[in-house]
């Protein structure tokens, strides 16, 4: 099952950023935790979701630097394929 994030930018643009296995590995290496931390409300941080969303957006050519990405984002919403993420192009 594919999952990812709908990212909303300040200019109103929305994109879907799929999360792939390589993204989860990069996440684990950066934060030195297993990706299962994402399911634990006591351990998960918004930065975790933002980092995964950034990896997906970066792969699509939407951004380069993480902090620059954060400056331009107003919302990040998780979805699972089968859901209707309703991203606007």
Phi and psi in degrees as GROMACS dihedral restraints (atoms count N, CA, C in turn):
[ dihedral_restraints ]
;  ai    aj    ak    al  type     phi  dphi    fc
    3     4     5     6     1   -86.6    20    10
    4     5     6     7     1   139.4    20    10
    6     7     8     9     1  -135.4    20    10
    7     8     9    10     1   170.2    20    10
    9    10    11    12     1   177.9    20    10
   10    11    12    13     1  -154.7    20    10
   12    13    14    15     1  -135.5    20    10
   13    14    15    16     1   144.4    20    10
   15    16    17    18     1   -95.0    20    10
   16    17    18    19     1   123.7    20    10
   18    19    20    21     1  -108.8    20    10
   19    20    21    22     1   126.7    20    10
   21    22    23    24     1  -107.9    20    10
   22    23    24    25     1   125.2    20    10
   24    25    26    27     1   -93.7    20    10
   25    26    27    28     1   163.5    20    10
   27    28    29    30     1   -58.1    20    10
   28    29    30    31     1   -31.3    20    10
   30    31    32    33     1   -81.1    20    10
   31    32    33    34     1     3.5    20    10
   33    34    35    36     1    94.1    20    10
   34    35    36    37     1   -11.7    20    10
   36    37    38    39     1   -67.1    20    10
   37    38    39    40     1   141.1    20    10
   39    40    41    42     1  -126.2    20    10
   40    41    42    43     1   140.9    20    10
   42    43    44    45     1  -132.8    20    10
   43    44    45    46     1   157.4    20    10
   45    46    47    48     1   -98.3    20    10
   46    47    48    49     1   132.0    20    10
   48    49    50    51     1  -121.5    20    10
   49    50    51    52     1   103.9    20    10
   51    52    53    54     1   -71.0    20    10
   52    53    54    55     1   145.9    20    10
   54    55    56    57     1  -102.8    20    10
   55    56    57    58     1   128.0    20    10
   57    58    59    60     1  -113.2    20    10
   58    59    60    61     1   166.1    20    10
   60    61    62    63     1   -53.9    20    10
   61    62    63    64     1   -38.6    20    10
   63    64    65    66     1   -61.6    20    10
   64    65    66    67     1   -32.5    20    10
   66    67    68    69     1   -67.2    20    10
   67    68    69    70     1   -40.6    20    10
   69    70    71    72     1   -65.6    20    10
   70    71    72    73     1   -36.8    20    10
   72    73    74    75     1   -67.5    20    10
   73    74    75    76     1   -43.6    20    10
   75    76    77    78     1   -61.2    20    10
   76    77    78    79     1   -39.6    20    10
   78    79    80    81     1   -59.6    20    10
   79    80    81    82     1   -49.3    20    10
   81    82    83    84     1   -60.8    20    10
   82    83    84    85     1   -41.3    20    10
   84    85    86    87     1   -66.9    20    10
   85    86    87    88     1   -41.3    20    10
   87    88    89    90     1   -67.7    20    10
   88    89    90    91     1   -46.5    20    10
   90    91    92    93     1   -97.2    20    10
   91    92    93    94     1    -5.1    20    10
   93    94    95    96     1    55.7    20    10
   94    95    96    97     1    41.8    20    10
   96    97    98    99     1  -141.4    20    10
   97    98    99   100     1   158.8    20    10
   99   100   101   102     1   -73.5    20    10
  100   101   102   103     1   153.8    20    10
  102   103   104   105     1   -67.1    20    10
  103   104   105   106     1   -13.6    20    10
  105   106   107   108     1   -63.3    20    10
  106   107   108   109     1   -17.9    20    10
  108   109   110   111     1   -59.1    20    10
  109   110   111   112     1   -25.7    20    10
  111   112   113   114     1   -63.5    20    10
  112   113   114   115     1   -25.6    20    10
  114   115   116   117     1   -89.5    20    10
  115   116   117   118     1    -5.2    20    10
  117   118   119   120     1  -101.6    20    10
  118   119   120   121     1   108.4    20    10
  120   121   122   123     1   -62.9    20    10
  121   122   123   124     1   -19.7    20    10
  123   124   125   126     1   -81.8    20    10
  124   125   126   127     1   -18.4    20    10
  126   127   128   129     1  -113.1    20    10
  127   128   129   130     1   -29.4    20    10
  129   130   131   132     1   -67.6    20    10
  130   131   132   133     1   141.7    20    10
  132   133   134   135     1  -122.3    20    10
  133   134   135   136     1   154.6    20    10
  135   136   137   138     1   -61.4    20    10
  136   137   138   139     1   -32.5    20    10
  138   139   140   141     1   -58.5    20    10
  139   140   141   142     1   -34.0    20    10
  141   142   143   144     1   -60.2    20    10
  142   143   144   145     1   -50.5    20    10
  144   145   146   147     1   -63.5    20    10
  145   146   147   148     1   -42.0    20    10
  147   148   149   150     1   -62.9    20    10
  148   149   150   151     1   -38.5    20    10
  150   151   152   153     1   -65.2    20    10
  151   152   153   154     1   -44.9    20    10
  153   154   155   156     1   -64.1    20    10
  154   155   156   157     1   -41.9    20    10
  156   157   158   159     1   -61.3    20    10
  157   158   159   160     1   -42.3    20    10
  159   160   161   162     1   -61.1    20    10
  160   161   162   163     1   -42.2    20    10
  162   163   164   165     1   -59.3    20    10
  163   164   165   166     1   -42.9    20    10
  165   166   167   168     1   -66.1    20    10
  166   167   168   169     1   -41.6    20    10
  168   169   170   171     1   -67.0    20    10
  169   170   171   172     1   -38.4    20    10
  171   172   173   174     1   -63.1    20    10
  172   173   174   175     1   -41.9    20    10
  174   175   176   177     1   -62.0    20    10
  175   176   177   178     1   -31.1    20    10
  177   178   179   180     1   -83.6    20    10
  178   179   180   181     1    -0.2    20    10
  180   181   182   183     1    80.6    20    10
  181   182   183   184     1    17.1    20    10
  183   184   185   186     1   -82.7    20    10
  184   185   186   187     1   -21.5    20    10
  186   187   188   189     1  -160.7    20    10
  187   188   189   190     1   164.2    20    10
  189   190   191   192     1  -120.2    20    10
  190   191   192   193     1   -55.5    20    10
  192   193   194   195     1   -95.8    20    10
  193   194   195   196     1   136.8    20    10
  195   196   197   198     1   -59.0    20    10
  196   197   198   199     1   -51.8    20    10
  198   199   200   201     1   -63.9    20    10
  199   200   201   202     1   -35.8    20    10
  201   202   203   204     1   -62.2    20    10
  202   203   204   205     1   -43.4    20    10
  204   205   206   207     1   -56.3    20    10
  205   206   207   208     1   -49.0    20    10
  207   208   209   210     1   -61.6    20    10
  208   209   210   211     1   -34.8    20    10
  210   211   212   213     1   -63.7    20    10
  211   212   213   214     1   -25.8    20    10
  213   214   215   216     1  -104.5    20    10
  214   215   216   217     1    -1.8    20    10
  216   217   218   219     1  -100.9    20    10
  217   218   219   220     1   136.9    20    10
  219   220   221   222     1  -109.8    20    10
  220   221   222   223     1   -16.6    20    10
  222   223   224   225     1  -161.3    20    10
  223   224   225   226     1   146.9    20    10
  225   226   227   228     1  -134.9    20    10
  226   227   228   229     1   123.3    20    10
  228   229   230   231     1  -125.2    20    10
  229   230   231   232     1   126.5    20    10
  231   232   233   234     1   -75.8    20    10
  232   233   234   235     1   146.6    20    10
  234   235   236   237     1  -144.9    20    10
  235   236   237   238     1   161.5    20    10
  237   238   239   240     1  -122.5    20    10
  238   239   240   241     1   135.8    20    10
  240   241   242   243     1   -54.7    20    10
  241   242   243   244     1   140.9    20    10
  243   244   245   246     1   106.2    20    10
  244   245   246   247     1   -33.3    20    10
  246   247   248   249     1   -73.1    20    10
  247   248   249   250     1   165.0    20    10
  249   250   251   252     1  -106.2    20    10
  250   251   252   253     1    97.7    20    10
  252   253   254   255     1   -69.0    20    10
  253   254   255   256     1   -19.8    20    10
  255   256   257   258     1    56.3    20    10
  256   257   258   259     1    41.1    20    10
  258   259   260   261     1   -76.3    20    10
  259   260   261   262     1   140.3    20    10
  261   262   263   264     1   -99.3    20    10
  262   263   264   265     1   136.1    20    10
